[in-house]
Amino acid sequence: MSFFRELGLAEPILHALETKGYTEPTPIQRQSIPALLEGRDLLGIAQTGTGKTAAFALPSLHRLAANPQPRKPASCRMLVLSPTRELAAQIAENIAAYAKNLRLVVDCVFGGVPVGKQARRLVPGVDILVATPGRLLDLIDQRALTLGRVEIFVLDEADQMMDLGFIHALKRVANLLPKERQSLFFSATMPKAIADLGKQFINNPVRVEVAPQSTTADRVDQFVTFVNQSEKQALLTLRIRAMLADKTIDKALVFTRTKHGADRVVRHLSSAQISARAIHGNKSQAQRTAALDAFRQGSCPILVATDIAARGIDVTGVSHVFNFELPNVPEQYVHRIGRTARAGADGVAISFCAPDEKAYLKDIERLTDVKLMPLSLPDNFLTEASRLPAPSRKPEEAAQDARREERDARGRSGAGARGPRGGNGGNGGGGRSHGGMAQGRDGRPRDPNPRNTADPRNNERRDERGPVRNPVHADRAAPTGDRAPRPEGDRDSQQRVARPRGPNAVGAHRNKVRRAV
């Protein structure tokens, strides 16, 4: 606590820190806060869970409290942009806790809830606003918010913003902000594209780098089990059931690559009397909030999530992370296992690797410079697996799952059919065997989804969010169920064929339908 007091932070802020039990600063707080108190811009390279929120919130609150100003209608003095709803809510909750002894109003806006209620809350103005990009621009377009009075701007998780396709939204926000402001730019990675984006927001910044993204926590024991894809679910169920029985697991996160895969995992775990919930882009905001609250409180010890939905999960006490499917982007592995071993605790990360995922495993080990320890299958695995109950499903759900499994199996069976460049398994094309899994030039399999022919990073985004026509509004609510969410503006984007107006137009109409389909 002496560090925070020596900085000269306002007494109300120090009292709030004492209430939260803060004693020693994290590395990013120690490096960032003094420069921010001087009014400098900041370029921070740090992952979620390193104490970033306090690093930018404490000096910002001190500055706002030292220069009180009356709130202006439909405006804010500090704006924080976050890529996901959960992370935005978490940031706003923490800032409100630090500011509880100050006369500052903190609000949070994101998709998935009625925009009208949020617009009405902004009528008198707020001091600090935390937002996702899509909902922020919705409110600006409705003239419910202006950015002309922003004094402090924070862009958090910039790399994830880019992955989600928010680049055009961010450029528009940059043009709406006043030139005279303090800007803070945070990202877990700093490739050239992110660095170029940062130049639009920050000027002569102080650079702070903590925990490079290619490293994993020393206190995480990392294991891998080599298993066939069809056996993964049984293995996960048996592992979790055994660990819950001997109380090895406190809370566990299970990562899947797709939304439908997350729902499948939950159905199987539930059929084995294991309490589990899923969080992904097809869930409503109420469902996502309820699942996260149950996980935090411990009433539901298993949370199954996709990478993007889990980006904002910061829950203490996560003892295990299971990679049900290995990510096809190795940096995502670092983000996943970083959910455990927090605040000095130990953690365990267990990955399931199918034969067609070995290339992903090599990429992960190359990036992290860590060799995952082999973990053998449980004793009598096949016998125990055969005794597991099958999940109850509606007929339409069973049919959809069967089609997906058949498609995935067909994709995996074609993964090794790659011949010389330009002659892929007799297909004359260059990168996809007929009915098989797409491969890159290096021979590694890509995502089995036949829609996905672009870069694996795009595949992962498309699997998580479904088809999105306008990425600016990607954080809006998505419908529940197994169907992919219909994109905003879908009526304008779909091809439709007008119905015939006369009895002689039937034949022409049929031909037109065939051409459109």
QUIHU-V359415 format. One record per backbone hydrogen bond with DSSP energy under -0.5 kcal/mol. NH is the residue of the N-H (numbers start at 1). CO is the residue of the C=O. If there is no record, write none. Layout:
{{NH | CO} {NH | CO}}
This chain:
{{5 | 1} {6 | 2} {7 | 3} {8 | 5} {9 | 4} {13 | 10} {14 | 10} {15 | 11} {16 | 12} {17 | 13} {18 | 14} {19 | 15} {20 | 16} {21 | 17} {21 | 18} {22 | 17} {30 | 26} {31 | 27} {32 | 28} {33 | 29} {36 | 32} {37 | 33} {38 | 34} {39 | 36} {40 | 35} {42 | 183} {43 | 206} {44 | 42} {44 | 185} {45 | 208} {46 | 44} {46 | 187} {50 | 47} {55 | 51} {56 | 52} {57 | 53} {58 | 54} {60 | 56} {61 | 57} {62 | 58} {63 | 59} {64 | 60} {65 | 61} {66 | 62} {67 | 63} {68 | 65} {74 | 122} {74 | 123} {75 | 72} {77 | 127} {78 | 127} {79 | 152} {80 | 129} {81 | 154} {82 | 131} {88 | 84} {89 | 85} {90 | 86} {91 | 87} {92 | 88} {93 | 89} {94 | 90} {95 | 91} {96 | 92} {97 | 93} {98 | 94} {99 | 95} {100 | 97} {102 | 99} {104 | 102} {106 | 104} {107 | 128} {109 | 130} {113 | 110} {118 | 114} {119 | 115} {120 | 116} {121 | 117} {122 | 118} {123 | 120} {125 | 122} {126 | 75} {127 | 105} {128 | 105} {129 | 78} {130 | 107} {131 | 80} {132 | 109} {136 | 132} {137 | 133} {138 | 134} {139 | 135} {140 | 136} {141 | 137} {142 | 138} {143 | 140} {144 | 139} {145 | 139} {146 | 74} {150 | 147} {151 | 77} {152 | 77} {153 | 182} {154 | 79} {155 | 184} {156 | 81} {156 | 154} {158 | 186} {161 | 157} {162 | 158} {163 | 159} {164 | 160} {165 | 162} {166 | 161} {170 | 166} {171 | 167} {172 | 168} {173 | 169} {174 | 170} {175 | 171} {176 | 172} {176 | 173} {177 | 173} {178 | 147} {181 | 179} {182 | 151} {184 | 153} {185 | 42} {186 | 155} {187 | 44} {195 | 191} {196 | 192} {197 | 193} {198 | 194} {199 | 195} {200 | 197} {201 | 198} {202 | 198} {206 | 41} {208 | 43} {208 | 206} {210 | 45} {213 | 188} {215 | 212} {220 | 217} {221 | 219} {221 | 347} {222 | 220} {223 | 221} {223 | 349} {224 | 373} {225 | 351} {227 | 225} {227 | 353} {231 | 228} {232 | 228} {232 | 229} {235 | 231} {236 | 232} {237 | 233} {238 | 234} {239 | 235} {240 | 236} {241 | 237} {242 | 238} {243 | 239} {244 | 240} {245 | 241} {246 | 242} {247 | 244} {248 | 243} {249 | 243} {251 | 317} {252 | 301} {253 | 320} {254 | 303} {255 | 322} {256 | 305} {259 | 463} {262 | 258} {263 | 259} {264 | 260} {265 | 261} {266 | 262} {267 | 263} {268 | 264} {269 | 265} {270 | 266} {271 | 267} {272 | 268} {272 | 269} {273 | 270} {274 | 269} {275 | 273} {277 | 302} {279 | 304} {283 | 280} {288 | 284} {289 | 285} {290 | 286} {291 | 287} {292 | 288} {293 | 289} {294 | 290} {295 | 291} {296 | 292} {297 | 293} {298 | 294} {299 | 294} {300 | 294} {302 | 275} {303 | 252} {304 | 277} {305 | 254} {306 | 279} {310 | 306} {311 | 308} {312 | 309} {313 | 310} {314 | 312} {318 | 315} {319 | 251} {319 | 317} {320 | 251} {321 | 348} {322 | 253} {323 | 321} {323 | 350} {324 | 255} {324 | 322} {325 | 255} {332 | 329} {333 | 329} {333 | 330} {334 | 330} {335 | 331} {336 | 332} {337 | 333} {338 | 334} {339 | 336} {340 | 337} {341 | 318} {341 | 346} {345 | 342} {347 | 219} {348 | 319} {349 | 221} {350 | 321} {351 | 223} {352 | 323} {353 | 225} {353 | 351} {354 | 352} {357 | 354} {358 | 355} {361 | 357} {362 | 358} {363 | 359} {364 | 360} {365 | 361} {366 | 362} {367 | 363} {368 | 364} {369 | 365} {370 | 365} {372 | 370} {373 | 222} {375 | 224} {381 | 378} {384 | 380} {385 | 381} {386 | 382} {387 | 383} {387 | 384} {388 | 385} {398 | 394} {399 | 395} {400 | 396} {401 | 397} {402 | 398} {403 | 399} {404 | 400} {405 | 401} {406 | 402} {407 | 403} {408 | 404} {409 | 405} {410 | 406} {411 | 407} {412 | 408} {413 | 409} {414 | 410} {414 | 411} {415 | 412} {417 | 414} {423 | 420} {424 | 429} {425 | 423} {427 | 424} {429 | 427} {433 | 437} {436 | 433} {437 | 411} {439 | 431} {440 | 444} {443 | 440} {446 | 438} {452 | 449} {453 | 451} {458 | 455} {459 | 455} {460 | 456} {461 | 457} {462 | 458} {463 | 459} {464 | 460} {465 | 461} {466 | 462} {469 | 467} {471 | 469} {473 | 470} {474 | 471} {476 | 473} {490 | 487} {492 | 489} {493 | 489} {494 | 490} {498 | 496} {505 | 502} {506 | 503} {509 | 505} {510 | 506} {511 | 507} {512 | 508} {513 | 509} {514 | 510} {515 | 511} {516 | 512} {517 | 513}}
